[in-house]
Amino acid sequence: MEGRFSLRFSLDELLKNKKNEKTILENVRYANRLVGKSFKVVFYNTDVKEKDVLKFVKKYENLLFEVNTQITKRSQQERCWFLIESDVYLDKCKFHYKFTGDILNGIAQYIKIIKHINDRKDLE
């Protein structure tokens, strides 16, 4: 099932977090390796200009090509498995798990849950 373990967070917030931008995306790559084919990352945006989106895609095209990536406006995605939401960028998508806080800590929680699921599968 494609996108079964989707991870969704704000592209606006990511682009404003220049200091941790690369670290966040490396963690997305790591999450992709843990999950495999059913991983998907969704970057939703509200105020990002098209030229800034294109600049972001060009800068990280190798990583974005490596993982199943979707960049969308907020209202175009109705469901996700894990939503990372800040106090500034609120999202109305339906979710299985939700983390409120910064992206880096949210991805760490996502990875923690994925590792737990993988450990449970190993026990079966």
PLY file of the C-alpha trace (Angstrom):
ply
format ascii 1.0
element vertex 124
property float x
property float y
property float z
element edge 123
property int vertex1
property int vertex2
end_header
0.00 0.00 0.00
1.71 3.17 -1.21
1.94 5.96 1.33
0.65 3.81 4.17
3.08 5.40 6.62
2.86 8.96 5.32
4.60 11.77 7.15
3.16 15.25 6.69
4.50 18.63 7.77
4.63 22.28 6.74
6.94 23.32 3.93
6.54 26.91 5.17
8.00 25.94 8.53
10.78 23.86 6.97
11.92 26.72 4.74
11.93 29.14 7.68
14.12 26.72 9.63
17.30 27.20 7.56
19.55 26.04 10.41
17.99 22.56 10.56
16.72 22.22 6.98
19.33 19.69 5.86
19.15 17.73 9.14
15.37 17.49 8.82
15.63 16.18 5.27
18.33 13.67 6.23
15.94 12.41 8.91
13.24 12.08 6.25
15.70 9.97 4.23
16.38 7.80 7.29
12.65 7.35 7.91
12.26 6.30 4.28
14.94 3.63 4.74
13.23 2.33 7.89
9.78 2.14 6.34
10.56 1.15 2.77
8.09 1.24 -0.10
5.11 2.28 2.02
6.77 5.58 3.06
5.58 8.91 1.75
6.43 12.46 2.83
3.93 15.24 2.19
5.03 18.86 2.39
1.97 21.09 2.63
2.25 24.84 2.18
0.13 27.93 2.57
2.33 30.95 1.92
5.30 29.61 -0.04
5.78 31.28 -3.42
6.12 29.04 -6.45
9.68 30.25 -7.11
10.65 29.25 -3.55
9.12 25.79 -4.03
11.05 25.37 -7.28
14.26 26.52 -5.59
13.69 23.99 -2.79
13.02 21.17 -5.26
16.14 22.02 -7.27
18.31 22.20 -4.15
17.15 18.82 -2.81
16.12 17.05 -6.02
18.23 13.95 -5.33
16.72 13.37 -1.91
13.19 14.22 -3.07
13.56 11.77 -5.95
14.84 9.07 -3.58
11.80 9.24 -1.29
8.14 9.22 -2.26
7.47 12.98 -2.07
4.39 15.13 -2.54
4.28 18.93 -2.29
0.76 20.28 -2.00
-1.42 23.10 -0.85
-2.95 22.49 2.55
-6.46 21.55 1.41
-5.41 18.97 -1.19
-4.48 16.20 1.27
-7.23 14.72 3.38
-5.41 11.91 5.20
-1.99 11.17 6.56
-0.56 8.62 8.94
1.62 11.00 11.00
1.04 14.75 11.12
3.60 17.18 12.51
1.88 20.42 13.35
3.20 23.59 14.96
1.21 26.25 16.74
1.69 28.53 13.73
0.83 26.19 10.84
-2.35 24.31 11.64
-3.49 21.57 9.28
-6.94 20.03 9.02
-6.02 16.68 7.50
-7.20 13.49 9.17
-4.38 11.64 10.85
-3.57 8.46 12.73
-0.86 10.07 14.88
-0.20 13.74 15.54
2.79 15.53 17.01
2.53 19.18 17.99
5.87 20.96 18.02
8.89 21.45 15.80
9.59 19.29 12.75
12.85 17.74 13.97
11.32 16.45 17.21
8.24 15.33 15.29
10.31 13.22 12.91
12.12 11.72 15.91
8.74 10.64 17.31
7.71 9.26 13.91
10.92 7.19 13.77
10.35 5.96 17.33
6.86 4.70 16.41
8.14 3.07 13.20
10.90 1.28 15.12
8.33 0.03 17.62
6.14 -1.29 14.79
9.16 -2.98 13.18
10.14 -4.56 16.51
6.60 -5.91 16.91
6.73 -7.41 13.42
10.01 -9.14 14.30
8.34 -10.77 17.32
5.49 -12.24 15.28
0 1
1 2
2 3
3 4
4 5
5 6
6 7
7 8
8 9
9 10
10 11
11 12
12 13
13 14
14 15
15 16
16 17
17 18
18 19
19 20
20 21
21 22
22 23
23 24
24 25
25 26
26 27
27 28
28 29
29 30
30 31
31 32
32 33
33 34
34 35
35 36
36 37
37 38
38 39
39 40
40 41
41 42
42 43
43 44
44 45
45 46
46 47
47 48
48 49
49 50
50 51
51 52
52 53
53 54
54 55
55 56
56 57
57 58
58 59
59 60
60 61
61 62
62 63
63 64
64 65
65 66
66 67
67 68
68 69
69 70
70 71
71 72
72 73
73 74
74 75
75 76
76 77
77 78
78 79
79 80
80 81
81 82
82 83
83 84
84 85
85 86
86 87
87 88
88 89
89 90
90 91
91 92
92 93
93 94
94 95
95 96
96 97
97 98
98 99
99 100
100 101
101 102
102 103
103 104
104 105
105 106
106 107
107 108
108 109
109 110
110 111
111 112
112 113
113 114
114 115
115 116
116 117
117 118
118 119
119 120
120 121
121 122
122 123
